[in-house]
């Protein structure tokens, strides 16, 4: 049953302009959530909001770059100013340059991967959790990659950031449950989204779909507290060759 407008829960989704983030937003709107949608591209965020069919009062768009040091604090403050609460945080945003050897990776690309993939989710989780404690609980879902497990050549820094996110989730799972905050991580194989440009070496039909991933994330969010999973690995039945770009 959809809750009344006054009591509907609020979900903050990063990387909500396309792909997994958009699919999660659409599914959560269908389930009655109010949404804070964050990304760098306003046009994409507006399209996500249109697809959710939520009015602006129930769907806040926040345009920012999570690589900026101040972005996590600004995002949490924007969500609280508009909705006065945060019940769910989905740390979906991620970034990686085209696959390249460590010795050819620039300092700028290194810093951006660490900032977007690890520093921002940590900061957002810390800030959101502080608010969730006041609300009597909440849910945090982090989105990681099987690159953290397979550690492919050419993705050393990306894999390290996602491995760090998995470790962070595991610690938070243990630390925050006493506050009734459930923390999970979804570890993904290749997903068919426009984050992966056309590549003749990849069979996109073998990839995970954003909608499939969104379904799993919303199942985690709606799971009873006693059955909340810590970690779910989603891998295509037949994994296409690994190169992301």
N, C-alpha and C positions, 0 to 999 in steps of 0.2 A: 504494500500500500504506500502511495506517495504521501509524505508528511505535509502538513500545512505550510504555507509560505513562511510563517513565523518560525517554524521549528526545523525546516529543511536543513540538512547538513551542508557544510561548505568544503569543497575539495580544491586544492591548489595544485595545478598541473604545469610543470615546466616543459618546454619544447612542445607546446600545445598547438603550434601552427600547422603541423603536418604529421604524417606517418603515425607512429604509435600514440603520440600525445593527442592528436586529433581523434583517433579511434577511441581512446580512453574517455575523452571529453564527451563524445557523442553517446557512448554507452552510459556514462555516469549521469548525464542529463536525462536520459531515458529513465533512469532509476530514481530521479527526483532530486538530485544534488544541485545546489548552486555551485557555480564554478568561477575560480580565478584562473585565467588563461594567460600564461607568460611565454614570451618568445621575443625574437628580434624583429620579426617582419609583421607589420600591422595588417597588411592586406591578407596574409595567411591567417592571422588570428581572427580577423573579421569574418573570413570564410568559415572558420571553425565555429564561431558563434552562430553564424547563419545556419549551419548544419545541425547545431544542437537545438535550434528553435527557442533558445532562451532570450528573454528580454534583457536589456542592459542592466536593469536593477538586480537581476539574478546571475549575471555573467560579466565579470570585470575583466577587461583587457589591460594587461600591463606590458608595456614595451620596454625591454631592457636587455642588456648583454650580461650574462652570468659570469663572464670573464672579468668584469669590473669588481673591484674589491667591495664596493658599497652596494652592489646589486642585491644580494640576499636580504640585507636589512631593509632596503627600499621595497622589495617585493612583499615581505612579511607585513610591513607597515601599511602598504597599499591595500592588502587583503583585509587587514584588521580595520582599517578606516572605513572600508566599504561594507564588510559583512559582520565585523565585531567578533569573529571567531574563525578558527581553522580546525576542521575535524579530520581531514585527510590531506596528506602531502604525497604527491607522486613525483619523485625526482627522476624525470624521464630525459631531460635535456642532456645531450652529449655531443662531443665534437672530436674529429680526427682529421688530419690532412691526408692526402693520398699516401698510400703505403710507401715508406721510404726507410732506408737503412739508418740506424742510429747516428752514424757519423755524418749523414747528410741532413739530419733534422735540425732546423734552426732553433735558436733559443726562444724566439717568439712562438713558434708552434709548440715547443715543449711546454712553455708556461701556460699557453692557452688550454692545452689538453688537461694539465693538472688543475687549472682553475675551474674549468667547466665540468669536468668529469668527476672531480673529487672534492676540491675546496668548497665549491658552491653547494653541493649536496650535504656536506658536513655542516656548513653554516646554516642552511635552510632547516635541516633536521633539528639542530640545536635550538634555533629560534622558534620553530613551530612546536617542538616538544614542550617548551616552556609555557606556551599558550594552551596546549592540550592538557597539561597538568591541571590548569585552572578549570577546564571544561570537564574534567573527570575521565579523560582518556582520549584516544585517537588512533589513527593508523598512518604509518609511513611505509611507502613502497619505493624501493630503489631499483633502478633498471641498470643491470650490468651486462657483461658480454662473456661468451665462452672463450674469447681471446684471453681472459684472465686465467683460464684453465689450460688452454692449449699453447699459450705464449708463442704465437707464430713469429717468425723472422719478419722484420720490417714493421712490427707493431709493439716494440719494446715498451715505449712510454705509455701508449694507449692501454696495453695489457696491464701495466703496473697500476694505472689509475683505476681500472675496473677491478683489479684484485684488491686494491686498497678499499674500494667501495664495498666489496663483499666482506672484508674483515671488519670494517666499520659497522656494517649491518649486524654481523654476528655479535659484536660487543654491545650494540644498542639493544638488540633483542633481549639480552640478559639484563641489561641495566635499567631499561625503561618499563619492563613489564610490571614492576611493582606499582607503577603509576597508571596502569591499565592502558599503556601505549604499546600497540602491536607494531613491530618492525619486521619487514620482510624484504627479500631481494629476489628479483626475477633475472636469471642469467640466460641470455638469449644467444642462440645461433643466428645465422644470417636472416634478416627480415626484409621482405620485399617492400621497400619504400624508396622515395627519391633521394634518400641519403646515400644510396648506392647507385651511382650512375650506370648507364647501359654498359654492359661488358659481355662480349661474345663468349667469354670463357665461363660465364655463369648461367645456369638454368634457373631463371627466376621462379619457375613453377615448383621448384624444390624448396624454396625458402618458406619461412614462416610468414603469415600475413599479419599486418597490424591489427586487424580485427580479432584474430585468434589470440594475440598477445593481450589485447585489451580485455578480452573475456576472462583470461586468467587473472589479470590484475584486479578486475572488479570482483571476481570470486574471492580473492584474498581479502579485499576490503570488506566484503560482506560475510566473511567466515566468522563463526562463533569464536569468542576469545580463546576457548580451550583447544581449538583445532587450528589456530593460526599457524601457517607454515613459516619457518625461518627462511628457507631457500628453495626455490623451484628452478630447475634447469629445463629450458625449452629448446629442443634441438629438432630440426627437420628429420623425418624418418630416413631420408637419404640426403646427407649434407652435401651441398654443392661445393665446388672448389672454393677455397677460402678468400681469395683477394677481394677486399671491400671496394677498392677504387682502382 
